[in-house]
Amino acid sequence: MENKEEIKNKIMMKTSLGKCFLITISVFSCLFLGYLFYAGNSLKQSQKDIKDSYYRHICKADSVYFNISNYNSALIGNVQKINSMLLADSLIKYSLSSKQKLSEVQSQNLKAVISTYFEQLDL
């Protein structure tokens, strides 16, 4: 049979191994919790960065679209103004070069076109 001293040494050995195991588990648990905390914070930060980057991109895209639409509106307005001036000019030339005498209504219409034409030229 084993003597009391050997039994006491075995119990001490098991106790010290148990303490070492618990310390190791505690250290790894603390490291794992620290990693989880770091991962959660980095995920939140990356999501915030993505959201801010997307917001800046949308603002730039909207401003570009808005500037393009303003440019197109101005361009179309200028083209329409030029076309109406050309139409009025050709109408005036045709009416004045015509050999037929204008009626009173046609004469009034021609006066209105001419006055509008010169008002547009003054602008």
C-alpha positions in Angstrom: 0.0 0.0 0.0 1.0 3.5 -0.6 2.0 5.5 2.4 0.4 8.7 3.5 3.2 10.8 2.2 2.8 9.5 -1.4 -1.0 10.0 -1.3 -0.5 13.6 0.0 2.0 14.3 -2.9 -0.5 13.0 -5.5 -3.2 15.2 -4.1 -0.9 18.2 -4.1 0.1 17.4 -7.7 -3.5 17.2 -8.8 -4.3 20.4 -7.0 -1.4 22.3 -8.5 -2.2 21.0 -12.0 -5.9 22.0 -11.4 -4.8 25.5 -10.4 -2.5 25.8 -13.4 -5.4 24.6 -15.7 -7.7 27.2 -14.1 -5.2 30.0 -14.5 -4.6 29.0 -18.2 -8.3 28.9 -18.9 -8.8 32.3 -17.1 -6.0 33.9 -19.2 -7.4 32.5 -22.5 -10.9 33.6 -21.5 -9.7 37.1 -20.8 -7.8 37.2 -24.1 -10.9 35.9 -25.9 -13.1 38.5 -24.3 -10.6 41.2 -25.2 -10.6 40.0 -28.8 -14.4 40.0 -28.9 -14.4 43.6 -27.6 -11.8 44.7 -30.1 -13.6 43.0 -33.0 -17.0 44.5 -32.0 -15.4 48.0 -31.8 -13.6 47.6 -35.1 -16.8 46.4 -36.8 -18.7 49.4 -35.5 -16.0 51.7 -36.7 -15.8 50.1 -40.2 -19.6 50.3 -40.5 -19.4 54.0 -39.6 -16.6 54.6 -42.1 -18.6 52.8 -44.9 -21.7 54.8 -44.1 -19.8 58.1 -44.1 -18.0 57.2 -47.4 -21.3 56.2 -49.0 -22.9 59.5 -47.8 -20.0 61.5 -49.3 -20.3 59.6 -52.6 -24.1 60.2 -52.8 -23.6 63.9 -52.1 -21.0 64.1 -54.9 -23.2 62.1 -57.3 -26.2 64.3 -56.5 -24.2 67.5 -57.0 -22.9 66.2 -60.4 -26.4 65.2 -61.5 -27.8 68.6 -60.3 -25.0 70.5 -62.2 -25.6 68.5 -65.3 -29.4 69.0 -65.2 -28.8 72.8 -64.7 -26.4 72.9 -67.7 -28.8 70.9 -69.8 -31.7 73.2 -68.9 -29.7 76.3 -69.7 -28.5 74.8 -73.0 -32.0 73.8 -74.0 -33.3 77.2 -73.1 -30.6 78.9 -75.2 -31.3 76.6 -78.2 -35.0 77.3 -78.0 -34.4 81.0 -77.8 -32.1 80.8 -80.9 -34.6 78.7 -82.8 -37.5 81.1 -82.0 -35.3 84.1 -83.1 -34.5 82.3 -86.4 -38.1 81.4 -86.9 -39.2 85.0 -86.3 -36.4 86.3 -88.6 -37.4 84.0 -91.4 -41.1 84.9 -90.9 -40.3 88.6 -91.1 -38.2 88.2 -94.2 -40.9 86.0 -95.9 -43.6 88.5 -95.0 -41.7 91.5 -96.1 -40.5 89.9 -99.4 -44.0 88.7 -100.3 -45.7 90.5 -103.2 -49.1 90.1 -101.6 -50.5 92.8 -99.4 -51.0 91.8 -95.8 -54.4 91.9 -94.2 -55.0 93.9 -91.0 -54.7 90.8 -88.8 -51.6 89.6 -90.5 -50.1 93.1 -90.1 -50.9 93.0 -86.4 -49.3 89.6 -86.0 -46.2 90.7 -87.9 -45.9 93.8 -85.6 -46.2 91.5 -82.6 -43.5 89.1 -84.0 -41.2 92.0 -84.8 -41.6 93.6 -81.4 -41.0 90.3 -79.7 -38.0 89.7 -81.9 -36.4 93.0 -81.0 -37.1 92.6 -77.3 -35.3 89.2 -77.4 -32.4 90.9 -79.2 -32.1 93.5 -76.4 -31.8 90.8 -73.8 
